[in-house]
């Protein structure tokens, strides 16, 4: 799968949303670039917006410029972690369609990208398909389609979309998606190989940093802390303070017990991009460090950030479920996770629903979802651990032992909180044999 039919080229699109920024589930939510790079990108986006606005004042029926403006607004929302730009983006993209209702793949692709950003993956898929009916050679539309199909739990369809993207424009955006697709299917060496090829051709520091981040995350997912740390360090040498690299470095620090370093990096990330995901991760490490009041404050901020996302047209019951789990509201976690599962049967959603049901004491209901998660992503140590906990609660020690051994084999450092618990549970079960 994924034959390389052209030479590798690595170049970010002018609107990075359709490149690496739109890849949902790519080993964590992508964060904006480092401060210096963020300033450059923010300035570039501001210039794009300004030029588009000037053009539209002169030519108000230029549908392509309306579409370009809409995409720029979506990218501004991503870079700044400010979803209030989403309504502005939708207005511009809808205006493009009103000016040119037919034969307007740019607006449709933009609306698909916006729908992905708002986590409305069904709508994103529909927009991408409509765009492809008009322009069957749009790599951007295939990228939007691939992201949507992935999150809707349709791996074969996602793989097909990514293959089209590779055939049409085998740059960093396509390689990143292909790498994640391979990772989801447990083909981690091949996933890393694709990112290595992208790195070999990378010139721009932001591209180097992105590739290093993905390689570090792949190493970390396999419990190779040394290699992961080396990748993050090499990336930071190219782009100091690049936030995804800081996040990776924080995870390595937490895994090795250096909570002070982990807290420092996560504090910096949360200050620059206070998304629910970054705030929840920061809270979990603060809690591990015994700083419960600080952790509670971060969770309160995460809840507020989630409300802002929803208020601007977003839909994310998965994050709502994770927040409910973090704050001890198992009933709300179950309701939110079930709602998300009805929308998209993705592996991560199955895992969170299983965790929620387990927290609510409903382990028999939880087991099928835990099994779905481990079947869909057999190389995810966290999913294996969660299935082990459910099996233990149900008295199935044989399954629990198998899953705990698999957890240790896959990644003994999968979580600074849960990995030690998994190790203790495994030792106890093995001692009873």
N, C-alpha and C positions, 0 to 999 in steps of 0.2 A: 504494500500500500504506500501511497505517497511517492511515486517515482519522481525524480528530479529531472524535468525535461528541459530546463533552461539553467543558465549560470546563476549562482546565488547572488542576489543583490539585496542590500540592506539599506533602505531609505524610508524614513517616516513620511507619511503623507502630510500635506500642509495642514489638514485637519486631522489631528492624531486620534480623534474618536474612532475613526474607521480603521485605525491601526491598532496598536497594542492597548490603548485605553479602553476599548470596548469589550475586551475579552473577559466575560463574567466567569467567576469561578476559577480563574487562573491562579491557583495556589494562593488565594487570598485576593482581596479587593485591591486593584492597582491604585497606588497613591500618586499624587503629583510629583514632579521632579524636584531635584534639590533646589534650595533657595536661588542660587545664581541662575540655574537653568530654568527655574520657574519664572523668574523675572523676565528672562528672554522670551519664554513661551507666552507669558501673559502679555508682554509688550507686542509680540507678533499677533496674538489673537486680538488685542485691542486695535492694532493697526488694520487687521482684516475687517473687524466690525466697522471701524471708522470709514474705511474705503468703500465698504458695501453700502453703508448709509449714504455716503456722498453720491455714489453711483445711482442709488434708488431715488434720491431727490431729483436727479436729472432724468432718469429713465425708470419711472415707477412700475412699469410692466415688464421688467427684466426678471423673468422667472428663475433663471440660473443664479442671479445675485441674491434673490430672496432665499433660495435654498442654501447658498453659501453662508449667508448671514445666520440662518437657523442652525446650521452645523457649528458655526463659530460659537453661538450661545451655548449649545450643548457642551462643547469642549471647555468653555469658560466655567460652566457648572462643575465639570469634573476636576479641573485644575484647582479651583478655589474651594471645592467641597461645598458649594452654595447652590442647592437645588432651586432657588428662586429664579434662576435663569431658564428653567424648563418651560414655563408658560410663554416667555419671550420667544424661545426657540420654536415652540409649537405654532405661535402666531405667525412667525416669519415663514415657516414651512407650509402652513395652510394658505398663506397669501400666495406663495409660489404656485400652489395647485389651483387656486382660484384664477390666477392669471393664465395658467396653462393647464387645464384639467386633464388633457390627454397628452401622451407622449412626453411625460415628465418624470423620468426615472430618478433624477437627482433629488427631487422633493420626496418621492416615495422612499428612497434609500435613507434620506435624512430622518423621515418620520419613523422608519424602522429602527434607526440608531437611537432616536429619542425614546422609543418604546422600550428598547433594551435597557437604556439608562434608568428608566422608571420601573424596570422589572416587569413590564407587561409583555412577556415573551411570545404569547400567542399573537398579539397585534403585530409585534416585530416580524414574526414569520410571515404574516399576511402581507405586510408592506414590502418585505424583501421579495416575495414571490411575484407581486404585482410589478415591481421594478424589473425583475428578470424577464417577465413576459415582454417588456418593451426593449430591454437591452440584455441579451443573453450573455454578453461578454463583460459584465460589470463585476470586477473582483470585489469592489466595495459592497455590493448587494449580497454577494456570496458570503462575505465576512459577517454581515448582519444576520444572514440566514443561519450560518454556522453557530453563532453565539446563541441564537434563539433555540435552535434544535438541541443544542447541548443542554441547555437549562430546562427544556421540556422533556428531557429524558428519552431522546430519540438519537442514540449514538450512531446508528447506521446512516441516518439522514445528515447528521452533523459531519461525519467523515466524508460523505459524498460532496457536501458543500465546500469543505476545506480542500478536497482534491481539485475541484474546479478553480478555487482561488489560487492554488499552487500552480496550476497549469496556465492561468491567465497572468498572474503577477507574483512570482515567487520571491517576495521580499519578506521583511521582518514580520509584518502582520500575519502573513500566511504561515511562516515557520513557527511563530509562537502558538498559533491555533493548532497546527499539526502536532507540535510537541505536547501540548496539553491533551489532545485527543489520544495520543499514544500512551501518555501517562495514565489516563483514565482506564485504559485497557490493560494496564500493568506492564507495558513495554517501556520500562524506565530507561534502559540503556539507549534504546532508539530515540526516545524523547530527548535525552541529553545530547545525543549525536546531532540531532537537528539544530539544537541551540548552539552547539559548537561550530557548526558550519555557518550559522548566522553570525556568531562572534568573530570568526575568522575574516569575514567580509565587512565587519562593522568599522566605521571610521569616526563617526560622530560620538562624542563622549556619552550622550544620552542613550545612544544605541548600545554602546559597550556596557553601560550600567544596567540597562534592561536585560541584556543577555546574561550578564554575570548574576543578576538577581535570580533569573529562572534556573540557572545552573546550580546556584547555591541552594535554592528551594528544593530542587530535585535531589541534591545530596542530603539535605536535611531530612527529607521524607524517607530516606533509606537509613537514617541514623548515623550518617557519616559526618560527624561534627567537624572534623579536621578539614575535610574538603569543602564543606559548606562555609566554614569560616574563611578559608583561603579565597573562595569565590567572592564573598562579600567584601573582603579587604581589597581585592584587586579591583572590584567595581568602585569602591569608594575612592581609590587612587585616581580613577578616571573622572569621577563625579562626586566630590566630597559632599556628605550630608544628603545624598539621594535617599529619599525616605523609604522606599521598599528595601534598600540595602540596610538601612538602619534597623528596620523591622526584623530582617533576617539576622543581623548581628545581635539584636536583643534576644531573639529566640535561642541562639547558640549560647549566649550568656546565661539565660535562665536555665537552659538544659544542663549547664555545667555548675550551676549553683551560684553564679555571680549575679545576684538579684539587684545589687546596686547599679551595675552597668546596664542591666536590662531595663530597670526603672528609668534611668537617665535617657536612654534612647527612646523609649516609648513615650516619655513625657514630651520630648521634642516633637515626635510625630503627632501626638494628640493635640499639641498646641497649634500646629500648622494645619492639620486636616482633622478636625473633630467630627469624624464620621462615627456612626454607631459601632462599626467594626473595630476601628482603632481604639475607641474609648473603652469598649468591652475588653479588649485584649489588655489594655493598660490596667484596667480594674482587676483583672484576674491575677496579674503579677503583683500589684499592690497588696491584694488579699493574701497572696502567698508569702509576701514579705511582712505580714502581720499588721498591715496598715488598713484596717477595716474601714474606718471613717473616710479615708481618702478614696478607697475603692468604691464606697457607696456614693460619694460625690460624682465620681466618673460615670457610674451607672445612671445616675440622675441626668447627667449631661447627655449620655447616650440615648436615653428615652426622649429627651427634648429634641435631639438631632433627628431621631426617627420620626417624630411628629412633624417636623419641618419638611422632611422628605415626602411624607404622605400628603401634607397640605399642598404640595406643589405637583400633585398628580402621580406620585409614586405609589407603588404597591409592593409591600415586602413583609408578608406575614412570617417568613422564615426568621428575619431579624426580630420581629415581635416575639416569636416563640423563644429565641435565644435570650432575649432580654428578660422574659418571664422566668426562664430557667435560672438565670443569673440572680434574680431577685427572689427566688423561692416560690413563685406562683405557678405550681404545676398544672392547675386547672386551666389557667389562661394559656400556658404553653401548649397544652394538648389542643385547645380550640384553635389557636393560631397555626400550629403545625398541620393540623388536619385541613384547614383552609388552604394552606400553601400546597399541600399534597394533591388536593383536588385540581389545582391549577397546573402543577408541573411535577410529575413523578420522577424527580431527579434524586440521585443517590444521597446527596447531602440532606435533602428534605426528609427522605426516609429515615436517615440516621437521627435527625433532630426529633422527628415524631416518635421514634423508638425511645430516645432519651426522655422525652416528655411523658410518655405513657409509663415508663419505668419510674420516674420521679413521682407519678401519681399512684404508684402501687398497682399498676395494671400490666403486669409483665407478660401475661399470656397474649394480650393484645399487642404488646410491644414486639414480641419475638418475630412475627412475620416481617415487620418493617426493618428490624435489625438485619434479618437475613437478606432482604432486598438490597440493603446498603452494602453488605459485604459481598454479595454476588455481583453487584454492578461495579464495585471498586474493591477487588480482592486484595489490593496491595495497600490499603489504607489501615494503618495500625489503630487509629482512633476508633474506626468502625468495628474492628475486631474486638477491641477492649469493651466497647459498649455492649456488644453481643454477649461477651463473656459475663458481664455483670448481670444481664438479664437471665442467662442460663443458670448462674449461681443462685439467683433469687428463686428460680423455679425448681431448684434442687438437682439440676442436670450437671453434675460435676464433670462428667466426661467431656461434654461439649465445652464447658467453661475452661477446662484444662487445655483442650485443643486450641481454643481461641486465644487464651493467654500465651501459650507457646508461640502461636502465630504472631501475636502482637510483639513479643520479644524478638522474634526472628525478623519481622519487617522493620521495626524501628523502636529500640528500647528507650529512645528519648522523645517519643511522640508528643509528650505534654509535660511541662514542668510540674503540674499538679497531679495528673493521672498516672504518669509513668511510674513514679515510686509506688503508688497504690497497686498498680498492675504487677510490679515485681514482688511485692509482699504477698499478694493474693496467689501468685504462681508458686512461690516458695511454700506457702501454707498447704496448697493442694498437693504439691509433689511430696511434701513430708507425710501426708496422710496415705500415700499409696503403699 
